[in-house]
Amino acid sequence: MTVTLKEDDEEETEDLIKTRERPDSHSDSGKSPSGEPDPGKSPSGEPDPGKSPSGEPDPGKSPSGEPDPGKSPSGEPDPGKSPSGEPDPETPKATGGHHCSRCGKSFTKLGSMKKHERTHTGKKTFQCSQCGKGFLWLYHLNRHERTHTGEKPFQCSQCGKSFNELGYLLIHKRIHSGEKPYHCSKCGMTFTWLGSLKTHERIHTGENPFQCSHCGKNFTQLGNLNRHKRTHTGEKPYQCSQCGKSFRGLVSLKQHKRIHTGEKPYHCSQCGKSFRWLGTLKMHERTHTGEKPYQCTVCGKRFTQLKSMKLHGRIHTGEKPYHCSHCGMAFTWLVNMKTHERIHTGEKPYQCSQCGKNFRGLVNLKQHERTHPQEKPYQCSLCGKSFTKLGGLTRHERTHTGGDKTYHCSLCGKTFNRLRHLNKHERIHTQEEKTYHCSQCEKTFSQSEDLKSHERIEKLCSDLCF
């Protein structure tokens, strides 16, 4: 069975099979309402280890999140060290002249101690003149004021993109350099951002920390939860300026716009093929490597996409989340439900270009098109005979292997070369050999084909007699 994945379906698990590798392609959770990256988060929406929870850079850490060897935890230059982090021979070690009354830390200068004490008192001495927001440190205020002025003094020398913080520029440059310093300890996959690694690791741990308050569904990322919540509210706040189509997430809108522009920024390094989306490129690259990183924990089957594995899991759980609004029939796959609903509406949107016949489903059309003489893609390697379906070729090849009979009856051991023949045979043992009843004469048959043939004869007799 072919599963067609629709765009709306892909929204739901977009991030389960894709890890965005661009700062502007992450979910809303990593951005402020203004659309700028949230200073307290990496572009993936995860807390940035180099920043405090408020979004301000941690004064005692470098942009990478590692402790800055030239600064104390308060962010002030360490009087006992040079900017390189080595002990400064010209600066004497703290002799205990000024002690913090809260934690006992010693400082050589009274001013340094007073600045340090702000970390305990939370006193925000520096205040923004435009919005009144307070800050512990002057350089935090200076950086904040850029949000009012729109100033972005740090510019990328390669693409010209500007940033309001040096740390964001340094992270952005990894796109050009290809640097991926973060490695998954489980599978070895590499990432540009620490937040992307942490999100990816939840695939291995099964952690889904973000829960929907409406339906209880869990998500690996806050951005995915926020998008999901819009399925309950129906909100689609992001609209395409060219065609008017609306989307639940900003990322989806940006991806959609490439349909209008024709932009395909992602290129396969092996065959040169271009793609609109990074996730599509990554899936394509697996056709070269043969990689199937997602494995079903029940049967061990492997998949190239996480979404495909999750959809496959419904076979084991028996979950049928899609219900026909006309008759209530339940389906495992959304595409099957939509195809089924066309029975009620009479819609047959797929037309054969050669004979004009219409079909309810795309799969049905593709199967039909192979009945036209020019397309029989499955050819027997022994005799050259061609078939429209793979199943037809497989059955035919058994005639060359001495009548290989693949299907065995578990009760008497008899073998059959077709599954339907085995099913028919097994009814002898279960005494369900006559399960099909004629509605006109109540005659019973063991096969639906026999019943249909009988009903055609009955209809013909009725037409001749009356």
FENDA-V893531 format. One record per helix or strand. SS is the DSSP state (alpha for helix, beta for strand). FROM is the first residue (numbers start at 0). TO is the last residue. Records with the same first field share a line. If there is no record, write none. Layout:
SS = FROM-TO, FROM-TO
This chain:
alpha = 6-11, 13-16, 22-24, 27-29, 109-120, 137-148, 165-176, 193-204, 221-232, 249-260, 277-288, 305-316, 333-344, 361-368, 389-396, 418-429, 447-464
beta = 30-30, 36-36, 40-40, 46-46, 50-50, 56-56, 60-60, 66-66, 70-70, 76-76, 80-80, 86-86, 97-98, 105-106, 125-126, 133-134, 153-154, 161-162, 181-182, 189-190, 209-210, 217-218, 237-238, 245-246, 265-266, 273-274, 293-294, 301-302, 321-322, 329-330, 349-350, 357-358, 377-378, 385-386, 406-407, 414-415, 435-436, 443-444
